């Protein structure tokens, strides 16, 4: 019975990971799936956001972006958003060290959530080698259409000082400003 509970907990955490990485943590879909716990887990107080940053990683907030945080079931996330720019959202997430989620489990959960998101079919278009905190990682670039709008998503994972970190950057492909992405990646320390 303990094994089933552990497996169920891992599946639940993997689903939550997918939700947060999609940047829809405050949207109706997540509210429907997790109820008021999601809404209560959103952090807007700058001092609390600073605490989350200290637990995760330091970075420079791009000009024009607002910063919110989230804590849910041991997972912490920072959501940077600017709906007048592209990328529109930058989501950084840390996983508790005791979750023991494998890269494959996280990828699978994200893939399932991505396919359900906005009925968008995402296609991998590139893999970019990037350096984050001195580590070489692969940034997977995917694109998909939502109506007439082509969306771009970049995501990667790396080992931080406090555990595994994930990053997803998303927005409208047509107006995409890669210099924002490069400046943000270079600011992570």
C-alpha positions in Angstrom: 0.0 0.0 0.0 2.9 2.4 0.8 4.2 1.8 -2.7 0.9 2.8 -4.3 0.7 5.9 -2.2 4.3 6.8 -3.2 3.5 6.2 -6.9 0.3 8.2 -6.6 2.2 11.0 -4.9 4.8 11.0 -7.6 2.1 11.1 -10.4 0.4 13.9 -8.6 3.6 15.9 -8.2 4.4 15.3 -11.9 1.0 16.6 -13.0 1.5 19.7 -10.8 5.0 20.2 -12.3 3.4 20.2 -15.8 0.8 22.7 -14.8 3.2 25.1 -13.3 5.7 24.9 -16.2 2.9 25.7 -18.6 2.5 29.0 -16.7 -1.2 28.3 -16.2 -1.0 27.9 -12.4 -3.4 30.8 -11.8 -5.8 29.9 -14.7 -9.1 28.1 -14.6 -7.7 24.8 -15.6 -5.4 24.6 -12.6 -8.1 25.9 -10.4 -10.4 23.2 -11.6 -7.8 20.5 -11.0 -6.5 21.6 -7.7 -9.2 23.9 -6.3 -8.4 26.7 -3.9 -5.0 25.2 -2.9 -3.6 26.7 -6.1 -5.0 30.1 -5.4 -3.7 30.0 -1.8 -0.3 29.0 -3.0 0.3 32.1 -5.2 2.8 34.5 -3.6 2.7 38.2 -4.5 4.5 39.7 -1.4 7.9 40.9 -2.6 9.6 39.6 0.6 8.1 36.2 0.2 9.2 36.2 -3.5 12.7 37.1 -2.4 12.7 34.1 0.0 11.7 31.8 -2.8 14.5 33.3 -5.0 17.0 32.7 -2.2 15.9 29.0 -2.0 16.1 28.6 -5.8 18.4 30.8 -7.8 19.2 34.4 -8.2 18.6 36.2 -11.5 17.8 39.7 -12.9 14.1 40.4 -13.7 13.8 41.6 -17.3 12.5 45.2 -17.7 8.8 45.3 -17.8 8.2 41.9 -16.3 6.1 41.3 -13.1 7.3 38.7 -10.6 5.0 36.3 -8.7 5.8 33.2 -6.8 4.1 29.9 -5.9 4.5 27.2 -3.3 2.6 24.0 -3.7 3.4 20.5 -2.2 7.0 21.3 -1.7 7.5 22.7 -5.3 8.4 26.4 -5.6 8.1 28.5 -8.7 8.7 32.0 -9.9 6.6 33.3 -12.7 7.8 36.4 -14.6 5.2 37.8 -17.0 4.9 40.6 -19.5 1.9 40.3 -21.8 3.1 43.3 -23.9 6.2 41.4 -24.9 7.3 38.1 -26.3 8.3 35.9 -24.5 5.3 36.6 -22.4 6.2 34.3 -19.5 9.3 32.9 -17.9 8.7 30.2 -15.3 11.5 29.0 -13.0 10.7 26.0 -10.7 12.5 24.0 -8.1 11.7 20.5 -7.0 12.1 19.2 -3.5 15.0 16.9 -3.2 12.9 14.1 -1.8 10.5 13.8 -4.7 12.8 11.5 -6.6 11.1 12.3 -9.9 13.2 11.2 -12.8 13.8 13.4 -15.8 11.7 10.9 -17.9 8.8 11.3 -15.5 8.9 15.0 -15.6 9.2 15.1 -19.4 6.3 12.7 -19.7 4.1 14.8 -17.4 5.0 18.0 -19.2 4.3 16.4 -22.6 0.9 15.2 -21.5 0.0 18.6 -20.1 1.3 20.4 -23.2 -0.8 18.3 -25.5 -3.9 19.2 -23.4 -3.0 22.8 -23.2 -5.2 24.9 -25.6 -5.5 21.8 -27.8 -2.1 22.8 -29.2 0.2 20.2 -30.9 3.7 21.1 -30.1 6.6 20.3 -32.4 10.2 20.3 -31.4 12.0 22.7 -33.8 15.4 23.0 -32.2 17.7 22.1 -29.4 20.1 24.9 -28.3 23.1 24.3 -26.1 23.1 26.9 -23.3 25.1 27.4 -20.1 23.3 28.0 -16.9 25.2 28.4 -13.6 28.3 27.0 -15.3 26.4 23.9 -16.5 25.9 23.0 -20.1 22.3 22.0 -20.8 20.1 21.6 -23.8 17.3 24.1 -24.3 14.5 22.4 -26.2 12.6 24.7 -28.5 9.0 23.8 -29.6 6.4 25.6 -31.6 2.7 25.1 -31.9 -0.3 27.0 -33.3 -3.1 28.4 -31.2 -5.6 29.6 -33.8 -3.7 32.0 -36.1 -1.0 32.6 -33.5 2.2 30.6 -33.6 3.5 30.0 -30.1 7.1 29.2 -29.1 8.3 27.5 -25.9 11.8 26.9 -24.7 12.5 24.6 -21.7 15.4 23.1 -19.9 16.4 21.5 -16.6 19.6 21.6 -14.5 20.9 20.7 -11.1 20.9 23.7 -8.8 22.5 24.0 -5.4 19.2 23.1 -3.6 18.0 20.5 -6.1 16.7 20.2 -9.6 15.5 23.4 -11.4 13.4 23.7 -14.5 12.9 26.7 -16.8 10.2 27.3 -19.3 10.0 30.5 -21.5 7.0 30.9 -23.8 5.3 33.5 -26.0 4.2 34.5 -29.5 6.8 33.2 -32.0 6.3 36.1 -34.4 7.2 38.8 -31.9 9.8 36.7 -30.1 12.7 38.7 -28.7 15.6 36.3 -28.2 17.7 39.0 -26.6 15.4 38.9 -23.6 16.0 35.2 -23.3 19.8 35.5 -23.6 20.0 38.3 -21.1 17.8 36.3 -18.6 19.9 33.1 -19.0 23.1 35.1 -18.6 21.7 36.7 -15.4 21.0 33.3 -13.6 23.6 32.9 -10.9 
